[in-house]
Each structure stands twice: as structure tokens, then as C-alpha cells.
Amino acid sequence: MRPTPAPRLAATSRRIPWAKRAAGEGTFFNRFDIAPAGGGSKVTYTSRQLGFRNPPWGLRYALMRSVTARVWISIWYRRGFRKMLAMAEQRTRQRASV
């Protein structure tokens, strides 16, 4: 049985330029938990917003923030997360073939 790796932790800062107002700037805490599952791994990703200055309109107001967080942000993160996993699998195959 493979040992369970320690979670991967990262704090990231991002800047979103807006066409007609000051750029949005946010800091996020990202956590990746990786556990063995069958012939592969199960990856659980958690993100926490630590701060956001000049956020998009969907994150400015409490009701909109709740809808945006439940629907749109999960869709945006899922897309990037799947791309990241595909890149990791491709690199693993490349290393195995060398």
C-alpha cells in the first residue's frame, strides 16, 4: 500500500484587469489533498479567499456572492483543475517512457 502524501498547500495572489475601473486583486489559499484510490489517486481541492480588492460584480454583494460561489466559481475552478490533472498525467506518462 502506498503512503498517503502530505497535502500540497499554496497561497496565490492574482490580478484581474478591468477595462473601465481599477484592477481587481485577490489572495487565495489553495490546498490539494491526494489519496490513493484503486489504481490511481483521488485529489480533493479546497480554495479559500483571503482577500479581494475591487472584486467582480458577482462577488461584491452577499446574495450575489453566494450564488457566484456556488455556481460559477465551482465551474471555473473545475475547468482549471481538470486541465492541471491532465497535465500531471501527461508528465507522468512521459517520465515513465524515458
Protein Blocks (a to p, Z undefined) as FASTA:
>chain_A
ZZdddddddddddddddfkbccdddddddddddddehjbccdddddddfbdehiafklmp
mklmmmmmmmmmmmmmmmmmmmmmmmmmmmmmmmmmZZ
